[in-house]
């Protein structure tokens, strides 16, 4: 059993055998038994009060939205607790126009598209016998 000690954070790790990864890092060292080397101040990692930008250390836990609404009821009246979501439909579907599939779409996709846009019954019957490239050429090439 090998015990590693991180001299910057004070972490201890016990593993069977040796770790090539920990051996290669300069902040990890092997220790024997309950030996505890001194933690070295490296500037950033050893600062216990370091916080993210805009976050101020406080002894109080952060307040949840409901607590904030209770503290300031004038704001709560203006913005309801939940928002209603509205769906936005694709303009091409609402207008009844179907967009052509991509040029590299499957033959079946192009056949479906051709059946939707083709009005001529004679050309409708030809759709099954056309290749994908012929369908793309006849019915337009989407992106």
Secondary structure per residue as TSV (DSSP state, phi and psi in degrees):
chain	resnum	aa	ss	phi	psi
A	1	X	-	360.0	127.6
A	2	X	E	-112.5	135.1
A	3	X	E	-110.4	126.6
A	4	X	E	-108.7	145.5
A	5	X	E	-126.8	129.8
A	6	X	E	-89.6	112.5
A	7	X	T	-76.3	-4.0
A	8	X	T	-99.8	-33.7
A	9	X	T	-110.3	-17.4
A	10	X	-	85.3	6.7
A	11	X	-	-71.7	146.3
A	12	X	E	-119.6	139.3
A	13	X	E	-134.3	131.1
A	14	X	E	-115.1	125.3
A	15	X	E	-136.8	157.0
A	16	X	S	-75.2	127.2
A	17	X	S	79.3	-160.2
A	18	X	-	-106.9	157.7
A	19	X	-	-116.8	115.3
A	20	X	H	-61.5	-35.3
A	21	X	H	-64.4	-50.4
A	22	X	H	-69.5	-33.9
A	23	X	H	-63.9	-31.3
A	24	X	H	-82.1	-15.7
A	25	X	S	-89.9	133.9
A	26	X	T	-74.2	-15.7
A	27	X	T	-89.5	-5.2
A	28	X	E	-107.9	137.3
A	29	X	E	-138.9	152.2
A	30	X	E	-82.0	142.1
A	31	X	E	-128.5	158.6
A	32	X	-	-107.1	130.9
A	33	X	T	59.9	-130.8
A	34	X	T	-97.7	16.1
A	35	X	-	-57.1	134.7
A	36	X	-	-128.1	100.9
A	37	X	-	-66.9	166.1
A	38	X	-	-75.7	139.6
A	39	X	-	-78.4	130.1
A	40	X	-	-93.5	133.8
A	41	X	-	-75.3	112.7
A	42	X	-	-100.1	1.1
A	43	X	S	105.0	-58.6
A	44	X	S	-104.8	-54.4
A	45	X	T	-65.7	-26.3
A	46	X	T	-91.3	4.8
A	47	X	-	-84.9	106.7
A	48	X	T	-70.6	-19.4
A	49	X	T	-95.7	3.5
A	50	X	-	-65.7	127.2
A	51	X	-	-129.5	166.9
A	52	X	-	-70.5	156.5
A	53	X	T	-57.9	135.3
A	54	X	T	84.6	-5.0
A	55	X	-	-107.7	125.9
A	56	X	-	-109.1	131.2
A	57	X	-	-61.7	138.2
A	58	X	-	-149.6	150.1
A	59	X	S	-80.8	-18.3
A	60	X	S	-88.2	142.7
A	61	X	-	-69.9	152.9
A	62	X	-	-63.0	148.8
A	63	X	-	-84.4	146.5
A	64	X	-	-87.7	166.1
A	65	X	H	-56.4	-40.1
A	66	X	H	-62.4	-41.3
A	67	X	H	-65.0	-38.6
A	68	X	H	-65.9	-37.4
A	69	X	H	-65.6	-36.7
A	70	X	H	-67.6	-35.9
A	71	X	H	-70.7	-34.0
A	72	X	-	-129.4	78.3
A	73	X	H	-64.7	-24.9
A	74	X	H	-65.2	-36.7
A	75	X	H	-72.8	-37.5
A	76	X	H	-64.0	-34.3
A	77	X	H	-68.4	-32.6
A	78	X	H	-75.5	-38.3
A	79	X	S	-116.4	112.4
A	80	X	-	-64.3	159.2
A	81	X	S	-59.7	-38.7
A	82	X	S	-122.2	152.7
A	83	X	-	-108.3	144.4
A	84	X	-	-88.9	132.1
A	85	X	-	-94.4	139.2
A	86	X	-	-115.3	144.3
A	87	X	-	-91.8	144.4
A	88	X	-	-111.4	121.3
A	89	X	-	-85.7	150.5
A	90	X	-	-64.9	130.7
A	91	X	H	-60.2	-35.2
A	92	X	H	-67.5	-33.1
A	93	X	H	-74.6	-37.1
A	94	X	H	-71.7	-28.7
A	95	X	T	-83.4	-5.4
A	96	X	T	82.7	7.2
A	97	X	-	-100.0	129.4
A	98	X	-	-97.0	132.8
A	99	X	-	-79.1	142.2
A	100	X	-	-69.3	149.3
A	101	X	-	-69.7	171.0
A	102	X	B	-64.8	156.0
A	103	X	T	-59.3	-31.8
A	104	X	T	-94.9	13.7
A	105	X	S	-68.0	165.2
A	106	X	-	-68.1	161.6
A	107	X	H	-61.2	-38.8
A	108	X	H	-62.4	-40.2
A	109	X	H	-62.5	-42.6
A	110	X	H	-67.2	-36.2
A	111	X	H	-65.8	-42.5
A	112	X	H	-60.4	-44.6
A	113	X	H	-63.1	-43.0
A	114	X	H	-63.0	-40.1
A	115	X	H	-63.5	-33.0
A	116	X	H	-73.5	-35.9
A	117	X	H	-99.0	-15.7
A	118	X	-	-83.4	124.2
A	119	X	-	-96.4	-27.5
A	120	X	-	-76.3	118.8
A	121	X	H	-60.9	-34.0
A	122	X	H	-66.9	-42.0
A	123	X	H	-72.6	-27.5
A	124	X	H	-59.5	-41.3
A	125	X	H	-70.2	-23.0
A	126	X	H	-77.2	-18.6
A	127	X	G	-56.4	-41.6
A	128	X	G	-63.0	-31.3
A	129	X	G	-89.6	-4.5
A	130	X	-	-87.2	147.4
A	131	X	-	-80.2	169.8
A	132	X	H	-61.4	-43.0
A	133	X	H	-62.7	-37.7
A	134	X	H	-67.5	-39.9
A	135	X	H	-63.7	-42.0
A	136	X	H	-62.0	-43.5
A	137	X	H	-64.7	-41.9
A	138	X	H	-76.5	-38.2
A	139	X	H	-109.6	12.4
A	140	X	-	94.7	155.2
A	141	X	-	-116.2	105.1
A	142	X	B	-67.1	177.7
A	143	X	-	-81.4	360.0
